Amino acid sequence: RGKFSHILFYSKRTAESFVSALQNHAEFERLKGGLKVTQALCLGESMVQCLSVLPWQNIKVATQPNQGSLLALFD
């Protein structure tokens, strides 16, 4: 159905690349709408600002900068 429940971001560069690729996609409006039911899971605070331009259901940040803390964000 083209929807994801979670998208993981491990670096600011990855988050910036994701936002840029999405904004430059021919179907940006349709894809952007799908994010309203998607949570962005981030390894650190540095990613939040650039991801905030998209309409996420939620943006969560790991308590520690490691994969275990990132994966613990899954509901």
N, CA, C and O of each residue as an XYZ file, in Angstrom:
300
protein
N       0.816     -1.206      0.000
C       0.000      0.000      0.000
C       0.852      1.259      0.000
O       0.315      2.367      0.005
N       2.151      1.108     -0.005
C       3.027      2.268     -0.071
C       3.172      3.031      1.226
O       3.561      4.199      1.214
N       2.861      2.384      2.362
C       2.978      3.070      3.642
C       3.934      2.302      4.547
O       4.015      1.074      4.504
N       4.642      3.049      5.351
C       5.576      2.488      6.306
C       5.182      2.957      7.697
O       4.735      4.092      7.863
N       5.342      2.105      8.689
C       5.022      2.520     10.053
C       6.171      3.308     10.680
O       5.941      4.217     11.477
N       7.411      2.960     10.319
C       8.596      3.605     10.886
C       9.672      3.735      9.802
O       9.789      2.893      8.912
N      10.447      4.807      9.904
C      11.649      4.969      9.083
C      12.770      5.358     10.033
O      12.633      6.301     10.813
N      13.887      4.626      9.966
C      15.022      4.864     10.857
C      16.048      5.771     10.187
O      16.357      5.615      9.006
N      16.570      6.722     10.962
C      17.599      7.636     10.486
C      18.805      7.537     11.406
O      18.713      7.758     12.614
N      19.937      7.199     10.802
C      21.171      6.995     11.567
C      22.109      8.196     11.546
O      23.064      8.247     12.322
N      21.848      9.167     10.663
C      22.724     10.336     10.602
C      21.962     11.536     10.052
O      20.923     11.390      9.408
N      22.494     12.713     10.317
C      21.903     13.941      9.793
C      21.957     13.928      8.266
O      21.012     14.361      7.607
N      23.039     13.442      7.715
C      23.184     13.385      6.255
C      22.113     12.490      5.631
O      21.554     12.824      4.587
N      21.831     11.360      6.267
C      20.787     10.463      5.770
C      19.429     11.157      5.811
O      18.654     11.066      4.859
N      19.146     11.843      6.899
C      17.872     12.557      7.030
C      17.751     13.650      5.969
O      16.700     13.796      5.346
N      18.812     14.411      5.762
C      18.804     15.469      4.749
C      18.607     14.889      3.351
O      17.858     15.443      2.547
N      19.272     13.787      3.064
C      19.137     13.142      1.758
C      17.714     12.635      1.541
O      17.169     12.764      0.445
N      17.118     12.062      2.573
C      15.740     11.573      2.481
C      14.790     12.721      2.165
O      13.973     12.616      1.250
N      14.890     13.817      2.915
C      14.016     14.973      2.708
C      14.204     15.526      1.299
O      13.222     15.805      0.611
N      15.433     15.686      0.869
C      15.719     16.225     -0.462
C      15.156     15.323     -1.563
O      14.524     15.803     -2.503
N      15.388     14.029     -1.440
C      14.887     13.089     -2.447
C      13.367     13.121     -2.505
O      12.786     13.084     -3.589
N      12.730     13.188     -1.363
C      11.268     13.207     -1.321
C      10.730     14.501     -1.932
O       9.786     14.471     -2.722
N      11.329     15.634     -1.568
C      10.867     16.924     -2.078
C      11.058     17.055     -3.585
O      10.310     17.780     -4.241
N      12.044     16.364     -4.137
C      12.316     16.438     -5.570
C      11.610     15.356     -6.379
O      11.761     15.304     -7.599
N      10.852     14.503     -5.726
C      10.140     13.423     -6.404
C       8.902     13.983     -7.092
O       8.240     14.878     -6.567
N       8.597     13.450     -8.266
C       7.446     13.917     -9.045
C       6.131     13.757     -8.279
O       5.200     14.533     -8.495
N       6.040     12.775     -7.399
C       4.812     12.531     -6.650
C       4.952     12.966     -5.189
O       4.449     12.302     -4.283
N       5.633     14.077     -4.976
C       5.927     14.565     -3.627
C       4.673     14.682     -2.765
O       4.670     14.218     -1.625
N       3.622     15.284     -3.280
C       2.423     15.501     -2.464
C       1.807     14.182     -2.005
O       1.395     14.063     -0.851
N       1.739     13.206     -2.879
C       1.181     11.913     -2.500
C       2.069     11.225     -1.477
O       1.571     10.680     -0.492
N       3.372     11.244     -1.698
C       4.306     10.606     -0.776
C       4.306     11.303      0.579
O       4.358     10.652      1.622
N       4.248     12.615      0.555
C       4.225     13.396      1.796
C       3.012     13.019      2.637
O       3.113     12.931      3.861
N       1.879     12.797      2.003
C       0.671     12.423      2.716
C       0.826     11.110      3.464
O       0.259     10.939      4.543
N       1.588     10.181      2.899
C       1.806      8.896      3.542
C       2.599      8.985      4.831
O       2.533      8.079      5.662
N       3.346     10.063      5.010
C       4.150     10.217      6.221
C       3.304     10.531      7.454
O       3.789     10.426      8.580
N       2.070     10.906      7.254
C       1.200     11.254      8.382
C       0.905     10.053      9.274
O       0.438     10.210     10.402
N       1.177      8.866      8.771
C       0.995      7.645      9.568
C       2.329      6.945      9.825
O       2.366      5.766     10.176
N       3.422      7.686      9.644
C       4.768      7.140      9.772
C       5.536      7.855     10.875
O       5.454      9.076     11.003
N       6.277      7.098     11.664
C       7.124      7.675     12.705
C       8.574      7.702     12.220
O       9.072      6.716     11.677
N       9.238      8.823     12.416
C      10.663      8.948     12.131
C      11.420      8.624     13.415
O      11.203      9.268     14.442
N      12.295      7.643     13.364
C      13.104      7.264     14.522
C      14.540      7.698     14.256
O      15.149      7.281     13.271
N      15.076      8.537     15.137
C      16.381      9.158     14.917
C      17.405      8.730     15.955
O      17.087      8.534     17.128
N      18.623      8.593     15.502
C      19.715      8.238     16.398
C      20.142      9.413     17.272
O      20.684      9.218     18.360
N      19.897     10.640     16.791
C      20.288     11.822     17.558
C      19.444     13.035     17.227
O      18.724     13.049     16.229
N      19.535     14.048     18.064
C      18.774     15.299     17.920
C      19.103     16.052     16.632
O      18.267     16.804     16.131
N      20.301     15.865     16.091
C      20.725     16.626     14.917
C      19.826     16.404     13.709
O      19.852     17.207     12.776
N      19.045     15.356     13.700
C      18.187     15.029     12.559
C      16.810     15.667     12.640
O      16.132     15.806     11.622
N      16.396     16.049     13.818
C      15.023     16.492     14.039
C      14.677     17.733     13.227
O      13.605     17.786     12.623
N      15.546     18.724     13.195
C      15.229     19.976     12.517
C      14.956     19.760     11.028
O      13.962     20.273     10.514
N      15.803     19.023     10.331
C      15.566     18.861      8.893
C      14.363     17.963      8.620
O      13.675     18.159      7.618
N      14.091     16.991      9.476
C      12.939     16.115      9.280
C      11.624     16.807      9.605
O      10.570     16.390      9.124
N      11.673     17.853     10.410
C      10.463     18.550     10.847
C       9.711     19.247      9.719
O       8.571     19.670      9.915
N      10.313     19.377      8.557
C       9.628     20.011      7.430
C       8.596     19.077      6.802
O       7.817     19.499      5.947
N       8.585     17.827      7.216
C       7.636     16.850      6.692
C       6.592     16.512      7.755
O       6.871     16.616      8.950
N       5.386     16.106      7.329
C       4.284     15.883      8.277
C       4.269     14.492      8.914
O       3.331     13.724      8.701
N       5.288     14.169      9.680
C       5.378     12.872     10.341
C       4.273     12.711     11.380
O       3.779     13.693     11.934
N       3.897     11.470     11.633
C       3.007     11.193     12.757
C       3.732     11.574     14.049
O       3.134     12.112     14.981
N       5.034     11.282     14.081
C       5.835     11.529     15.268
C       7.306     11.449     14.881
O       7.675     10.701     13.975
N       8.141     12.217     15.565
C       9.595     12.101     15.427
C      10.126     11.752     16.809
O       9.919     12.491     17.772
N      10.808     10.624     16.895
C      11.362     10.186     18.174
C      12.884     10.126     18.074
O      13.444      9.826     17.020
N      13.541     10.420     19.204
C      15.002     10.412     19.256
C      15.459      9.400     20.302
O      14.930      9.360     21.413
N      16.433      8.592     19.942
C      16.984      7.593     20.854
C      17.600      8.272     22.079
O      18.153      9.368     21.983
N      17.495      7.609     23.220
C      18.053      8.170     24.451
C      19.578      8.111     24.471
O      20.227      8.919     25.134
N      20.148      7.149     23.741
C      21.594      7.006     23.593
C      21.903      6.857     22.106
O      21.085      6.302     21.372
N      23.054      7.336     21.639
C      23.372      7.257     20.212
C      23.890      5.868     19.792
O      25.028      5.725     19.345
N      23.026      4.854     19.947
C      23.401      3.515     19.511
C      22.174      2.789     18.971
O      21.037      3.184     19.227
N      22.421      1.743     18.235
C      21.337      1.025     17.566
C      20.323      0.431     18.545
O      19.124      0.434     18.265
N      20.782     -0.069     19.671
C      19.868     -0.631     20.655
C      18.841      0.386     21.134
O      17.655      0.076     21.251
N      19.304      1.600     21.408
C      18.392      2.667     21.846
C      17.453      3.091     20.725
O      16.292      3.421     20.967
N      17.960      3.079     19.505
C      17.135      3.414     18.360
C      16.023      2.397     18.167
O      14.865      2.761     17.961
N      16.375      1.140     18.233
C      15.386      0.067     18.049
C      14.389      0.022     19.200
O      13.265     -0.448     19.022
N      14.778      0.497     20.366
C      13.876      0.527     21.517
C      12.727      1.527     21.314
O      11.747      1.495     22.059
N      12.837      2.411     20.318
C      11.807      3.393     20.047
C      10.574      2.785     19.375
O       9.516      3.412     19.343
N      10.704      1.574     18.842
C       9.546      0.940     18.216
C       8.475      0.737     19.281
O       8.766      0.291     20.391
N       7.258      1.063     18.939
C       6.133      0.908     19.872
C       5.813     -0.554     20.105
O       4.895     -0.873     20.861
